[in-house]
Amino acid sequence: MAVIGIESSAHTFGVGIVDNGKVLANEKEMYRIGTTGMIPNEVAEFHVGNAGQVIKRAILKAGLRMGDITGVGYTRGPGMGPCLQVGQLSAKMLAKRMRVKIAPVNHGVGHIEAARIFSGLRDPVALYVSGGNSQILKISEKPFRHYRVLGETFDIGIGNMLDSFAREIKLNPAWGSTVDKVAKGGRYVQLPYNVKGMDFSFTGLATKAATLAKEHSKEDICFSLEETAFSMLCETAERALLLTNSNELCVCGGVAQSVRLREMLGIMAREHGARFGFCANEFNADNGAMIALVAERMLRNGYSVPLARCDIEQRYRVDSAVVFP
């Protein structure tokens, strides 16, 4: 079945098309944050202006006609309300026009399932690290099949922390990926390390790093910030791997694009004889294909929602979403 998926939880309006698990198209337009961060209504206006062309590009790239689409999926949440609404309305319009079923998808499940599917892992511990989320999860069958949260951030997601820090020290563009580039060649400066079991927090780390940036080079502070934050993630992921007696680990989400983070996790996984996997950066960044992949599985298992009940939920927790095999 050919399913189109729409992702619009934050700065990306993405449209993906999959057919029996094969990605036929994965198109997107991304709002440029600049130095001011994201203002939800402005980002939503950007999505409105780009939705039509991205959908058309995806269908053209897939080599399909509108009538070939057999199902629609969209990001129900979590995310910024105005942005989620653009994707929701676009998906409802398509489903109504093509008279096909529609499935609301959890954004986090999309990230995790994409990493699991593309890396060929069966039942991994998943480290989900993105702008608004930092969690360690694993499938649980009770009381329903879902991703159980084993550990998570006490305050903000690591992606938001890196972006905020980039703005604070006036990096341009103010992205976590810029921090990653500046960190090359830096030397370590002592920073706070905040881990509690399988949970962690980042605000104290970022505040101290911003303060020390007045005394040390940006290269040293960016390097130190990444090494400390990534070490925290590795420690908690390692603890989850051992406590669940797992032999598979994956990392997913926007921050999973970091080569250094993947390197550190890979070393840790090998030390415990565990397989380590991740997907291509195209699917780690927010994208429509991951939504289409999950929606296809939902629809194949007979799960869909009437158009009148297609809603959004800004705080849609990953552990409340049913995951279909």
N, C-alpha and C positions, 0 to 999 in steps of 0.2 A: 504493500500500500504506500502511496506517495503522500507524505504528510509535510505540511508547511508549519514551521515554528517561528514565533515572533518573540524577541527579547527586547524589553524596553525599561528595565528596572532602574537604570541610572543614565550615564552619559552616552550609551550605545543604543542605536536602533538597529537591531540585527534580524535578518530573515534567513532561515535555513530551510532546505528541503531534503528529506531523506526518503529512501525507498528500500524497505526491508533492511534497515540498518546501514545502508550505504549513503554517504553524503553526496548529493547531487549538486548542491549549491550552498554557499554560506556567505552572503553579502551583508554589508553593514555601512553605516555612516556614524561617525563619532563626534560628539560635541567637544570642542576644545576648551578645556577648563581654564587655561591661562593661570594667572596668579590670584584669582579671586575665589576659586572653588566653584561649586555648583549651586546655582539658584534654581530650585525645582521648576518653577513656571517657565523660566527661560529655556531650560533644557527641554521641557515638554513642547514648547513652541518649535524648537529645532526639530524634534521628532515629527511633529505634525507636518512640517515643511518637507521632510525627507521620506516619510513613510511610503508614499506612492511609488516613488522612483526605486526605492530599495526592493520593494515587493516585485516590481516589474523586472528588475535586474536579476533577481533570484530565479524567477520563473524562466526567464530567457536563458540564464546560465544552465539551468537544469535540463533545458531542451524540452520543456513541457508546455502544455496549454492549460488554461485555468480549469478546464473540464477534466484534466488528468489528476487533479488533487482530490484525494479521498478523505482527508482529515486535516484539522487545524489544531495547533497548540499555541498557548501564549503563556507568558510569565505572569502568574497571579500575584507573586510576591516572594520574598520581601523586596522592598525598594522604595523609591520616592513616589508618592501618590500620583501626582500629575503625569509623571513619566509612565507609570504602570497603566494609567488610564488610556494613554495613546495606543499602547500595544493591545490592550483589551478591546478597545473599540475597533481597531484595525482587524483583529482576529474575528470578532463577531460579524463585521461587515463581510469578510471573506467567507465565513461559514454559512451565512445567510444567503449570499449570492450564489455559492456553489452547492448549497443544500447538502452540506456534509456535517459530520459530528465534530464537536470541539472539546478539548481537554485543557483544563487549567493546570499549569506546571509550577512546582516549587523551584525557584532559581538555584538554590543550593543543590537540590537533587540533580538538576541539570548538569552542574559542574562535576559532581562526584561520579555520576553515571557515565559522562563523557570520558573521564579519566579511566574509569574501570573498564569500559568497553574497548577503548582504543589501545589500552595497554595489555589487554588480554587477561586481566586479573579476575578471579572468581569471587572472592569474599575478603577484600582488603580492609585494613584499618585505613581510613581516609583522613588526611590532613587537608582541610579546606581553608585556604587563606586568600581572602580577597579584600576589596575596599571596606565593606561593612561587616565582614564576617571572618572569624578565626576560630575554628572548631576542629575537634578530633572526633571522628564518628565511625560507627561500624553497624552493619545490618543486624537487626534483632527481629525475631519472628513474633514476639509477644509485646503487647496484646494484638498487634497487627504487624505486617512486614514494613519496617521503617528503619531509617538511620537513627540509631540511638546516639545521643551526644555523650561522649566519655569525658570530654574536657573542652573548655572554651575560654574566650577572653572575658575578664571581669569588667572591662571598660569599652575599648574601641577595637575595631579590626586592625590588623597590621597594615593593610593597604592605606587606610585612612591615616594611620599614624605616620607612615612614610610620606604621604602626600602633604600632610600638615607640617611636618618637619621641613620638607622641601620649600614650602611657602615661607616658613619662619626664617630660614636662612637665605631666602631670596634666590633659590635656584630657578633657572628658566630653561625649559618648562618645569613647572612645579609638580613633578610626578615622582612616584617611588622609583620608576625606571631611571630617572635622572640621578637619584641618590645612588642607585646601583652603578651607574657609569662613573660618577665622581669618586666612588669608593675604591676604584681600581688604583692600587699603589699606595693606599693609606696604611697607617700604622695604628695599632690598638691603643686606645685610651680607656681607662676603667670607667664603666657605666653601671647603673643599677641593674640587677638581674632578678626579675620578679616571677617566680614560679611557685604555685601551691598545688602539689599533687599533679593532676593533669590539666590544671587551669593556669592562666597567666594573665598579666596586665601590661599595658604598654605606655600609659600616659606619663608615669614617673620617669621612665626611660627616655621618652621624647623630650620632656621638660629639661632634664639634666643635660641631654645632648645639645639642646638649643643654647643652654647657658654656657657650656664648654666650647661651643662654636665661636665664642668671642675671644677665646684664648688659644685655640688650636686651629690648624688648617681644616678647610672643608673636607679635604680628602681623608684626613685622619678621623674626623667625627663621623662622616658618612660610613667609612669602613667599620668603625667601632659600633655604630648603631646597628648596622646590618648583622655583624658577627654576633652581637649580644642577642638581638631579637631572634635570629635564626637558631642560635644555640638553645634558647628557651623552647622554641618549637621542636627542635630535635629531641631535647630531653623529655618533653611531655609525650611526643609521639612514640619514643622508645619505651616509655613506661606503659603506654597503652598497648603497644605491640606485645610486650612480655606478659602483662596482666590478662590479656585476652588469648594468650597462647596462639597468636596468629603468625603466619609465615608469608604474609603479603602486606605491602604498604604502598599507598599511592598519595600523590600530592596534586591538588587541583585548585583552580581559582586564579585570579589575575596575578597574585604574587608568586604563583608557581612558575611564572615565566622567568624567574631569577635563576640563572645558571648556578650561582653560588649556593642557594638554598637546596636545589636539587642535588648538587654535589655532596653537601653535608648529609642530607637524608640518605643518599645512596650508600655512603660510607657506613653510616649507622646500620642500615638494613643488611648490608653484606656481613657485618660483624656478627649478626644474629642469624645468618643463613636465610634471610627473608628476601623474596622477590620485591623489587621496587619498580614502580611504573608511574608514568605521567603521559599526558597527551601533548600534541604539538601546540605551540603557542597560540595558533589560530583558535584552538578550542579551549585554551585556558582563559584567554580574554573573554569578556562577555560576548556571546554570539547566539544566533538563532538556531544553528544546527543542534546544539545540545538540548534546546527546548523541543525541537522536532523529534530527536531520538527518544526522549522520555515520553512525549505525547504519543508517538507511534506505539510504544509498548502499552501505554494506558488504553488506547483505543483498541488494540489487538486483544486485550484482556476484557473488553466489553465495558470499559469505564469512560463515560462522557457526561457532560453536563448540559442541560437545556440552556438555550441562549439567555433566557430570562434569569437564570441563576449564575451566569458568568460574572463573577465579581473580582475585586482585587483585595489583597490584605497586605498592608504595608509591613506588618510584623509577622508574616507567615513563617513560623519556625519550621526548620527542616525536619525536626523529629515528629511533627504532626502530620506529615505527608505520607500517604501510602506509596510504597515502592513496588512496582510490578516486575516480575522476572522477564 
